[in-house]
Amino acid sequence: MPITIVTGSCGLIGSEAVKFFCQKGHKVIGIDNDMRAYFFGPEASTQGNQKILESHPDYKHYGIDIRDQAAVNKIFSEYNKDISLVIHTAAQPSHDWAARDPLCDFTVNANGTLVMLEAARKYCPATVFIFTSTNKVYGDLPNSLPLVEEPTRWEIEKGHPFYEGIDETMSIDQSKHSLFGASKAAADLLVQEYGRYFGMKTGVFRGGCLTGPAHCGVELHGFLFYLAKCVAVGKPYTVYGYKGKQVRDNIHSYDLVNAFYHFYLKPRCGEVYNIGGSRHANISMKEAVSYFEKIFKKKAGVAYSDQNRQGDHIWYISNVNKFKSHYPKWDYVYDINRIMDEICEKGDFS
């Protein structure tokens, strides 16, 4: 039985990966110490997901910190070369939170990734190593694109090279990343380097907005789920800047993990992919508010602030053509309507 290690195993992408690879016949080793509750409070805790995952006979949970090199090495040494896949999703995921505690943010995102890479290199160098990076490695450079204001969203003119989405040629230099974007960029480069320098089979996935009903969305992270929750329970929601017309592409956790699976079957060394909903699944804040109001048949308590979050994107849509060219059998299962409908139907808004 192949062994897969998943960090952040009780989070949105981690829990999806656990379920996916258990169904593929893998024994999954999960590493998660519920740091999300530390970052965002009790409502963000992933303990509920942990209980569900631990009911699966092929899942084993370790509540350790990825920064703890001795504890991580102990796990890797136990399973050693039987480890065929590492999916590293554990992170501090909020650019707002990172400014509150830069040392914690950097050590989790950068140092923790280095600990994982070194453990893989030492104990299972032939394994496939997948890292969930972020579009924030590009900083606010996407805001320099020639955007056009439309009634419900910002857009880019048709015919522009990035109209179908931002691809991997965009620079990560000369922009404001947020401290979160900087720590993730450091990890991103490390994963690439272990592929190119050591020949390890590493893949970097620079995600747009990652979403799904298993999200423990909070104000500082997981906007689509948290917005749905606020509308559903009548909780106030504040949209920061850009007249609420900022655009995000959203990829369902299943579609992302399925992309991981295709990379696992035919891995490359030090490869980088922009991954997100692309033109297939994107929405503005104003459009999302209207959609959820129609589903829940109630008015949303939304306030609009003129002050945008530092380094926040006005318009970001991922171009996934590079990944599709390498893995033509992969495709989306979820469009934006199905994503939002499922969040409303299955999301835990308690």
N, C-alpha and C positions, 0 to 999 in steps of 0.2 A: 504493500500500500504506500503510494507516494506521500510525503510529508510536506505540508505547507505551513509556514510561519506567517501569521498576520499580526502586525502591531496596530494598536488602536482598534482591536478586534471587536469592540462593543459599540464603536461609533457607526456613523452612517455607511461609509464605504467599507470599513472593516467588517461589520456584521453581514453586509451583503456578500463580501468575499468569502466569509466563513461558510455561509449557506450554499453559495455557488460551488465551492470546491469540495465541500462535503458531499454534495449531490454528484460530483464528478468522481467520487470514490477516493478522495484524499483524506488522510488524517490531518486535522488542522490544529495547530498549536497557537493559541491566542495570547497576546501580551497586551494587557490594558489595566491601568491602575486608576481609572476614572478621574483623570486629571481634568476632564471637562467640567466636573462639578466644582473643582477648585477655581477654574478659570471663570465660570459663568454662574455659579450658584447651584443649589439643589435641583432646580427645574431642568438643568442641563445634564443631570447625572445619567450615566449609561447603564446603571445597575439593572434596570428593567430588561434591557437588551441582553445583558450578561446572563440573567436567569434563563431566558429563552434559549440562548446558545448552549448553555451547559446541559440542557435536556437532550442534546444530540449526542449519541454514543461515540461519534468520531471527532468530538471537540474536547480539547483539554485547555483549561484556562490557567494563566499565570498572572497574578496581580502585581507585576513589577514595573519599575520605572525604566524606560529605555536608556536613561543616562547612567544607569547602574551597570558598569561594564562587567563586573564580576558575576552579577545575576544573569545578564544576557549571555555571557560566555558559558555559564553553567548549562543553560538550555541548549545552546548550539552544540556544546560538547556531548550532551546526552544523545542528541539525534544525529549529529555529525553529517556524514556524507549521504544519509538517507533523506536529507532535506533537498527537495527538488525545486522549491519556489519560496521566495520571501516577498511578501507584499507589505510595504512599509507605509502605513497611512497615519500613524500616530504623529500628532503635531499640536502646537498652539496655533489655532487657525484664524485669529482675529487681528487685523491691523490696528484697531482701536486699543485692544487689550495690551498689545505688545508695548505701547508707549508707557503703560503703567509700570511694567516690570521688564525692561529690556534684557536683563541678565537671564531671567527665567525663560523668556521667549527664545533667546538665542541658544541657550543650552539645550532646550527641548528640541528645537527644530534643526539646528546645525550639529551640535555635539552628539545628540541622540542618534542622528543619521550616521555620523561617523562611527559610533559604537556599533551600530547594526552592520555597517559595511565591513568593518574590521572583523567582526565575528563571522560573517559570511566568508570573507577571504581566508580566514584561519581554518575554519572547520568544514566548509562546503563550497570551495571556490568555483565549482562547476554549476552551482545553483543559478537560477534565474532570479534577479533582484529587481523588483518593480517599485518605483517611488512616486507617490502622489505629490507633485509639485503644484504650482499655482500660476495663474496668469499675472499675479502681482510681481513676478520677476521682471516684467516689462515696465514696472513702475507706472507713472502717469503719462508715459509717452503716447499711449493711444489717444489721449486728450488733445494732442496736437494735430490729429487728423482733421480734414475739412468737413466738419459736421453741419448738417442742415436741420433746423428746427421744424418739426411737423406737429400737427395738433396733439398727438399723444406720445410722441417719442422724438429723440434725436436719431438722425440717420446719416449715412454717408452716401454720397452721390453714386449712382450706378455708373459703372465704367472705371471707378477708382480701383487700383490693384487690390485693395483690401475689402472691396464690397462684399465678397463672399465670406469674409472673415479674416482675422489677423493670423498670419502664418508664422512659422518659426524664423523667418528672416528679420523680424522686428528686433531692433537692438534692445539689450537690457541696460545700456549705459545712458548717462546724461538725463536722468529722470528721478523723480521722487518716488521711492518704492514703498514707504512706510517701513518701520523697523521690522515688521512681520515679513514684508516682501524681501528685505535684505537678508534675514535669517533663512528664509526659504530659498533664496537665490544661492546662498552659500552651500546649502544642502544639495540643491540642484546640481551645482558644479562638481561637488564631491562625487555624486552618483555618476555623472558623466565621466569623471576622471578615473574612477575605479574600473569603468568599462574600457576606456581608451588606454590607460597606463598599465593596468593589470590584466586586461583582456577578459574581464568578467562580463557576464551577460546581463547588463544593466539597462533598464528602460526608464526614462523620465516622462511623466505625463503631466503636462501643464494644464490643469483644469480650469474651466470657467466656473460657473456656479454648479455645485454638485448637490443633488437633492433627491428626495424620495420620502415616503411615509415613515421610514424608520429614523428620520432626523429628529434629534432633540434640539430643535431650533430655538434660539434666544435672540434678543435684540441685537447683540454684537456679532452674531454669526448664524447663517441659515435663513436668509431673508424670506424666501418663498414659503417655507413651512411656518415661520414665525408670523408672517403677515396673515396666512390662512388662520392660524390660531387666534390672532387678535380679532379678526373679523368674526370668527365663529363664537368667541366668548365675550365679545363686546369690550375688548381691551384697547386702550389708545395706542396708536402707532404713529411714529414720526418718520417722515421721509426727509432726508438731508440733502438739500441742494438740487440744482439742475432742473428745477420746476417739476420734479417727480417724473421727468421724461427720460431718465437714464435707462439704458438698455442693457440687459444681461442675457446671455445664452445659458440655458439650464440643461444639464444632462442627468438622466435618471441613474441612480446608483447601479441598477442592473446593467444598463448599457455600458457604463464605465468598466465594471468588473468583467463583463464579457469581452471588452477590448483588452483587458489584462490577460484574459485566457488566450486570446489569439496571439498575443505577444509571447506568452509562455510556450505555446506550441512551436513557434518559429522565432526564437529570440535573436536579438542583435546586441552588439557591444556599444554601450554609451550612447544610445539613440535617444532623441528628444522628439516628443510629439505634443502639439497643441491639441487639446481634447475638450470638447464641450458640446452644447446643443447645436451649434452652428446656425445656419439659416433654417435648419429643420425645427429648432425649438428655442425660441428666444422671445423676450417680452420686456416691456418697460414697466416701471413701477406703477404709473397711472393705469396701464392696461391690466396689470395684475390685480390692482385694487378693484377695478370694475368687474373683472371676471369673478373674483371671490364674492363680491356683493351680489351678483346674480345667482351664484350657487347657493349662498346661505340666505338669500332673500332678505338682506338687512343692510343698512347703511354702515359703512366702515367709519370708525372714529379716527380719521387720519388727519394729522397736522403736517403742514409743509414748512420746513425751515429753509431760509435762504443760504445757510452755511453748510457747505458740503463737507464730507469727511476728507481729511488730508490724504492726498494720493489716490482718491477714489476715481474710478473710471466713469466717464460720461456715457460712453458707448463701447461695449466689448462683445464681439461675436468671434468665436473660434473658427478658424479654417482647419478642417480635419482631413483635407485632401491628401496630405502626406501619409497619415496613418492608413487611410483607405487604399492608397496606392500600394502600400506594403502588405496590407491585410484585406484584400478585396472581398473576402467572405464575411467580414464584419459589417453590420449595419444597425441602425437604430430600431428599437422596438417601440420606444415611447416618443410621441411628439409632445408639444407643450400642453395641449389640452388634456391628453391622457395623464401627463405628469400631475397637473393641478387637480384633476378630478380624483386621482388616486390618493393624493395628499388629503383631500377633503373627506374621502370615504374611509380611509384606513388610519389617518394620523391620530395620534394620541394627544388630545388637546386639554387633558386634565392638568 
